[in-house]
Amino acid sequence: MLIQAQEIDPEAVADVLREHDAARAPDARLQATADQDVERVLPRIKPGPEQSSG
């Protein structure tokens, strides 16, 4: 269901996740587990080739 929501409105999903995380203490989850969850749910942004402005 999360993947479907991500496809429909990724910004709304991000807002809900931020609100959820804001309600928890910073150390409420293991960082490795949190990072793994993010990698699984959100696409990684890959930088493209640098473009010169000249």
Backbone torsions as a table, in degrees:
resi	resn	phi	psi	omega
1	MET	NA	-35.8	179.4
2	LEU	-63.2	-39.0	179.7
3	ILE	-64.6	-40.5	177.5
4	GLN	-63.0	-43.7	178.2
5	ALA	-62.5	-39.9	179.1
6	GLN	-61.8	-38.6	179.5
7	GLU	-71.3	-35.2	-177.2
8	ILE	-76.1	-49.8	-176.3
9	ASP	-150.7	81.8	-176.1
10	PRO	-60.7	-32.3	-179.5
11	GLU	-68.5	-38.4	178.1
12	ALA	-65.4	-39.6	177.7
13	VAL	-62.7	-44.6	179.5
14	ALA	-61.1	-41.1	178.6
15	ASP	-61.5	-44.6	-179.8
16	VAL	-63.5	-43.0	179.7
17	LEU	-64.3	-39.4	177.9
18	ARG	-63.8	-43.5	179.0
19	GLU	-63.1	-41.8	179.3
20	HIS	-61.7	-47.1	-178.8
21	ASP	-67.7	-32.6	-179.4
22	ALA	-66.4	-25.1	-179.2
23	ALA	-81.8	-5.9	-178.7
24	ARG	-107.7	153.8	174.5
25	ALA	-65.2	147.7	-177.8
26	PRO	-55.9	-30.4	-177.9
27	ASP	-101.2	20.9	-176.3
28	ALA	-70.8	-23.0	179.0
29	ARG	-125.9	152.7	172.9
30	LEU	-68.9	133.3	-176.1
31	GLN	-61.0	-39.4	-179.5
32	ALA	-61.6	-39.8	178.6
33	THR	-67.8	-43.2	178.7
34	ALA	-62.0	-43.4	179.2
35	ASP	-62.7	-40.6	179.5
36	GLN	-63.4	-41.7	178.5
37	ASP	-62.0	-43.2	-179.9
38	VAL	-63.7	-44.4	179.4
39	GLU	-60.3	-35.6	-177.4
40	ARG	-74.3	-34.2	-171.6
41	VAL	-94.8	-44.7	-174.1
42	LEU	-101.6	139.3	178.5
43	PRO	-69.8	142.8	178.0
44	ARG	-76.7	135.5	177.2
45	ILE	-85.7	122.1	-179.1
46	LYS	-108.2	123.5	-179.4
47	PRO	-66.8	142.4	177.2
48	GLY	-88.9	-176.9	178.5
49	PRO	-63.7	144.6	178.0
50	GLU	-68.1	142.2	178.7
51	GLN	-116.5	130.4	179.9
52	SER	-82.7	146.7	-179.0
53	SER	-103.7	35.6	-173.5
54	GLY	-130.5	NA	NA
